[in-house]
């Protein structure tokens, strides 16, 4: 019987090991890729059940929830399928609270803590007189913007960049004009629990949710409107006090709203 020398034996072991390693690498490369699945928070299923139950109670379709200020259809489907993910946006919970008539923070507490949502008392919208006083300076600025846009249209050829700038200026003035009415509406309808009525959210959502920058002429007014519906946090104490005084003064001037709801 032929016996391998020690050197031959070592060489065969190394060759065998390399072949096994190569086969393992090839098998890894050829293996199908598996998408990572994130772990859902512990109470994602609890929120899903609460949302479905609440929709049945109110006899609401998905479209009804969306129209009442709820999340998008895609997000609603994910909520009810308990696949919202580990880092949902806070606005999703706020919109669930709004559209399902839950107390502010209920959806978030259900998702993260498993707490049953608390039903808010349904409020009716007070539209007021549907008219507000417009400062002369604002009216004149809007008029000037309109004149500038008409001049561009009447004296061709059209400069697209200048036209866009003029349209943006006009939109800005119109937004501030609409903001006057929205502020009045929010002041009239601010309850003990600062939140936004579904109808107001549906009609004025873009104006309420657009980014606010300190350099904006109406920056403080935008913050004030968000404060009226409970969407500001970490406001400086002096600014929060200023907003409280502004709301109280508006109610005293009109004499039609309850002063206790501030």
N, C-alpha and C positions, 0 to 999 in steps of 0.2 A: 504494500500500500504506500503510495506516494504521499509524503507529508509536506505541507508548505513550510517554507522557511519562515522565521519570524517576520522578516521584511515583507515577504509575499502576503502573509496573513494580514498585516497592517494595511497594505495597499488595497486589498479586497474590501476590508471593512470601510475604508475611506470612500472607495468607489460606490459601495452600496449606500452609504450615508448620503453622498451627493445626489445619487439617483432618487432616493426617497425625498430629499429636500426639493429637488426639481419638480417631482410629481406633486408635492404639497403646494408649491408656488403656483404651478399650472392650474391646479384645482381651485385655488383661491381666486385667480384671475378669471377663470371661467364661471365661477359661481354667480348666480343672479344677484343683483343689488337689491337691498331691502331698504325702503324709506324709513327713516326714524319716526316713531310715533310718540308724540309728547304725552306725558301723563296729564290727564285732566284733573283739575282740582277736585277735592273730595266731594263737594256739594254741587257740582255742575249738574248732575242728574236731578238734584232736589229743585234747583231753580227751573230746570226744564219742565218738571211736573207742575210747579207752581204757575208758570206762565200758561201752560195748556189748560189747567184748571180755571185760571182767571179768565181766559178767553171764552171758555164754556159758560162761566157765570154771566159774563157780559154779552154773550152771543156775538163775539167779534171774530171776523175773518182776519187773515193776515193783512189783507188790504186795509181793513178797518183800523188795525193797530198802527199801520204805517201812516194812514191819514190823520190819526190822532196824535201824531208826533213821535211815533215809535221808531225803532231802528230800521235799516233797510231790509228788504225781503231776505237777502242772502244771510244777513246777520240773524234775523229771526229764526230762520230754518236751523242755523247752527245752534242757537240757544235751545230750541226745543229738541234738538238731537243730542244735546249735552256735549257738543264738540266746539265750544266757544274758544277753547284754548287756555293756556296758563297765564296769558297777559292780555285780557280783554281791555278795551278802551273804556275809561270812566263814562264817556258820553253814552255808551251803550246802556249802562245801568240807569242813567238819568232818563233816557228816552223810554225805557221800560216802565219806570216809575210814572212818568207823565202819561203815557198812553194807556196804562192799566189802572190808573187811579190808585197808586200806592203812595204811601208816605215817602218823602225824599230819603234816599239811602236804603230803601227796602230791598231792591233787587241786588245791590252789592252785598248786603248782609246775608241774603239767601245764598248767594254764590260762594262767599268766602267763609261763612260761619254756619250755614244751615238754619238760619232763623226764618221763621215764617213771615212773609211780607205783611205789613200792616196796611189796611185799606184806608185811604184818605176820603174825607167827605167831599163828594162831588160839588164843585163850585160852578156857578153860572157866570157868564161874562157880562160885565157892565160896560157897554160901549161908550157911555158918556154922551156927549152932544155930537160926536164925530167931527168936531171942528176945534182948531187950536189957533191961538194968535201967532202970527208969523212976524218976526222982527223985520223992520224995513231993510236993514243991511242984508239980511238973508234973501229977501225978495229981490233986491237990486242986483245982488251977485248972481242969482239964478237968471235974471233977465239979461245981464251982460254976457253970461255964458251962452245963452240962446242966440243972442245977436252974433257973437263970434262964430258960432257953428254955422249960422245962416250965411255969413259972409264967405266962409270957405266953400259952401255949396254953390253960391251964386257967382263966384269969381274963379272959374276953372283955369288951368287944369287942376284936378284934385290932387292934393298931397296927402297920401295915405297916413303918413306919420303925424302930420298936423291935424288931420281929421280925427284920428284916434285920440290924440291929446285933448282936442276940443270935446269929443264925446265923453272922455273920462272926466273932464272938468264938470260937464253938465250932470253926469251920473253922480258925482260927488255932492253937488249942491242938492240934487233931488233926494239923495240918501239922507242928508241932514234935515231936509224938509220933512221927509217921512219919519225921521227919528223924533221930531217934535210930537207927532201924533202918537207914535209908539210909546214914548215916555209917559204921556198923559194916560194912555191906556193901561200901562203897567202900574202906574201910581194908583189908579182907580181900583185895580184888581189885585193888588198885593195883599195877601192874607197874613195871618199870624205865622204860617209856615211859608216862607218865601219859595215860590215855585211858579212855573209858567203853565197857563191853561193850554190844553192840547190845540185848541183852535188858534190861539196866538202863536204857538210854536209852528203850526202848519203854515200860517200866513206870513209870519215874519222871521222864520228860522234863519234865512241867510243874513238878515240884518243883525240878528242877535248873536250869531256864531262867527261872523267874519272877524279876522284878527284885528286887534286894537294896538296901535303903536303910539308911543309917547309924542311923536312928532305930528300926529293927526290933529287937525283943528278941533275936532269933537271927541278927542280921546277921553276926557273926563265924563262926557255924556254917555259914551259907550260903556264905560266902567259902571256908571250909575245904573244904566238899564240892566246890566248883568247882576249888579248887586240887588236890584229889585226882584229878580227871579232866583236869587240864591246861587249864582254861578261865579262868584268871586270868592277867593280865599286869601288869607294873609294880607288883607288890606291894611295899610298904616292906620293906626288908631285915629289920627286927625282926619283922614279922608273918610273913614267909616262914620265918624261923628258928623262930618260935613254932609254926608248923604242922608243920615237920619234927620238932620235939621232941614235939609232940602225937601224931604218927603213930608215932614210935618208942616212946613210952610205952605207947600202946595195944597195940602188938605185944608189948612186953615183959610187960605185964600178962596178956595171954592166953597167950603162950608157944606159940602154934600157927602163927604166920605167919613167913615168912622175913624177918629183919631187913634183909637186903641189898636188898630191893625197895622202897626209900624214896627 
